[in-house]
Amino acid sequence: QVRLVESGGGSVQQGGSLRLSCTASGSIDDIKANIECMGWFRQPPGTEREGVATFCVGSRNKYYADSVKGRFTVDQGSGEYTVDLEMNSLKPEDTAMYYCASGRTVWVPLRAADFGNWGHGTQVTVSS
């Protein structure tokens, strides 16, 4: 099985920055067979999970929610199956549980239902 390991959550004042990191752990064969795209989703309290930014391994394409364009950047990390999310100019409305996810067959890169493997999540809190 492929395990997603997240790090980097925390609390910050509005206007600040945080960097999240997610690494896929497992055998390289399992990772290659099960991951077409990976990236970050978030779920504010009382809301549905929404796509934030994703990265697809083969195409190297990146996808962003309109609400974070210009502020967040998703990057391949230290390895091919590591994805970092650099979050700048954070706003209180960015407060959410952030989840790393990966998908085998992804049709819509920011749609949570297309991603079948999920990390445990890391909390991001932005104070006004």
C-alpha positions in Angstrom: 0.0 0.0 0.0 1.0 3.6 -0.6 1.1 5.7 2.5 1.0 9.5 2.3 2.9 11.3 5.0 2.1 15.0 5.6 4.0 17.7 7.5 4.1 21.5 7.8 0.8 22.5 9.3 0.5 25.0 12.1 -0.8 28.4 13.1 0.1 31.7 11.6 -1.1 35.3 11.5 -2.9 36.6 8.4 -0.4 37.6 5.7 2.0 34.9 6.9 3.3 31.8 5.1 3.4 28.1 5.6 4.8 25.2 3.6 3.2 21.8 3.5 4.9 18.7 2.3 3.6 15.3 1.4 5.6 12.2 0.5 4.3 8.9 -0.8 5.8 6.0 1.1 5.9 2.4 -0.1 7.5 0.2 -2.8 8.4 2.1 -5.9 6.3 -0.4 -8.0 3.2 0.3 -5.8 3.8 4.0 -6.0 4.1 4.1 -9.8 1.1 1.8 -10.2 -1.2 3.8 -8.0 -0.3 7.5 -8.4 -1.2 9.5 -11.5 -1.7 12.7 -9.7 -1.2 13.9 -6.1 -1.8 17.1 -4.3 -3.7 19.0 -1.6 -7.3 19.4 -0.6 -8.8 21.2 2.3 -11.9 21.1 4.4 -12.9 24.1 6.5 -15.2 23.3 9.5 -18.7 22.5 8.4 -17.9 22.4 4.7 -17.2 19.9 2.0 -13.7 19.0 1.0 -12.4 21.1 -1.8 -9.4 20.9 -4.2 -6.6 23.4 -3.5 -3.7 22.5 -5.8 -2.6 19.2 -7.5 0.2 18.0 -9.6 0.2 15.2 -12.2 3.3 13.1 -12.4 3.4 12.2 -16.1 2.3 15.5 -17.6 3.9 17.7 -14.9 0.8 19.8 -15.1 -0.3 21.8 -12.1 -3.8 22.8 -11.2 -5.1 25.5 -8.7 -8.3 26.5 -7.2 -9.2 30.1 -8.2 -9.2 31.1 -4.5 -5.5 30.4 -4.1 -4.1 31.4 -7.5 -1.3 33.8 -7.1 -0.9 33.0 -3.4 -0.2 29.2 -3.3 2.3 27.2 -5.3 2.4 23.5 -5.7 5.8 22.0 -6.5 7.3 18.6 -6.9 9.5 18.2 -3.8 12.7 16.3 -3.2 11.4 13.3 -5.0 9.1 12.5 -7.9 6.3 11.5 -5.5 6.7 14.3 -3.1 4.5 17.4 -3.4 4.9 20.6 -1.5 2.4 23.4 -1.1 3.9 26.8 -0.5 1.2 29.1 1.0 1.8 32.8 1.0 -0.4 35.8 2.0 -2.6 33.5 4.1 -6.1 34.7 5.0 -8.3 33.6 7.8 -10.6 31.9 5.3 -7.7 29.6 4.4 -8.1 28.0 7.9 -8.9 24.3 7.3 -7.7 20.8 7.7 -5.5 20.2 4.7 -5.2 16.7 3.2 -2.7 15.2 0.8 -4.2 12.8 -1.7 -3.2 10.7 -4.6 -5.2 9.1 -7.4 -4.7 6.3 -9.9 -7.1 7.5 -12.6 -7.8 11.3 -12.4 -10.2 12.9 -14.8 -10.7 16.2 -12.9 -7.5 17.2 -11.1 -9.3 19.2 -8.4 -12.1 16.8 -7.7 -11.8 14.9 -4.4 -13.8 11.9 -5.7 -11.0 11.3 -8.3 -8.5 10.7 -5.5 -8.7 7.5 -3.7 -5.8 7.6 -1.3 -5.6 10.1 1.5 -3.3 11.2 4.2 -4.5 11.9 7.8 -4.5 15.6 7.3 -2.6 18.6 8.9 -4.3 21.6 10.5 -3.7 25.1 9.1 -5.0 27.9 11.2 -4.8 31.6 10.1 -5.6 34.2 12.7 -6.8 37.7 11.9 
